[in-house]
Amino acid sequence: MCKKYVWLLLSPFLWVACQRVDLPPDIPGEPVFTTQFTLDNTGHEINAGVEDYYLFSRYESGSAGVLVMSGSLAPSDCPQGNCPGSLTFEFRNNQTGAQVSPDTLFSSGVKPYWGSLTTTSDTIWRLTFSTPDTLYYQSFQWSVDNGALQTGKSITRDFTDQNLHKISLRAIRNGAIRSTVIRHILPQDTMGFFPSVGITVSDSSGGSPYTLFANTFGSLVSSYKWNTGDSTQSIEVHQSADVYAVRVANPQGDTAFAQVAALEPLMEKTADFSYQVEKITQTLSDSLQLGSVNIRWVDENNAVWESRLNTQPGSSYFQIESAEPYDLNENGQKTYKMEVAFSCRLYSVVEPLLYKVLTGTAVIAVAYP
């Protein structure tokens, strides 16, 4: 778009040139599309229709198949905005596919720079649970948050939150579950104190009655519950052939369960487990860069500088101050006109560590499907 000219737009994935159209002599024809900016403290001004400059606008499929809508203030013989003295503004669509919602995409407000969304961090706590009780018990079953059972002497699980998680370990001997421990843990915490219990069988008189004692380990136990209905730490029983079991709990709700059969004069203890915590920080890539913007400048030496080639400082901004639908282009494509203000670093395509500081304002337009 330009003074005394209609503007150039790309048909889908192609470009077409801006064509001159003389205005009636009584129309002053002030430039509509302009920009004033400083680049490393050097001032620049570009006006479409002045000194043979035009506004070229287009849209095309960009990386990851995301539509990119752009407007280039460039010399009239440079419709792609890749010649010295060309300033281009690119807008990545805020959704995938061919649909564009211009009222949202070009709405007033601050837009992120293309490339500023490339990395985010996600923290994972990787916990490895293992049991040392591999001589007394023959197999083990694990469950996390009442999920599916996993077998083995150890398991590894990843957690992305700091909620309490319920870990259950069943220990099996002679084909039957002989002990169960249930513990509630926070993923980032190191191993805490949890209850364990063993049943000591006492037969000091050489026969009935037998004294069963719940011998506890680890954290403070606040309750006892036997399968006989008793709730004391020790009980007396008379039947040596029965199975006796006790469940203990601490105030936090962690539990341990053990049982004995045939009242063998030994202690049967719940299987224990411990865990190791590994903190892992993952870097995630946002390849789509939806709704972001890029500014490109081609200097007098034909060197290309773009905002998307490296990170932007916190002081950078791209502000759409106003936006409205504009005239159809010569191909009947819809366009949007915007007033924008911007400040960013433009990085060298050849050496992305080199940059220039760009600050300015512009009135531009882009085409969209």
Disulfide bonds with the S-S distance in Angstrom:
Cys78-Cys83 2.30
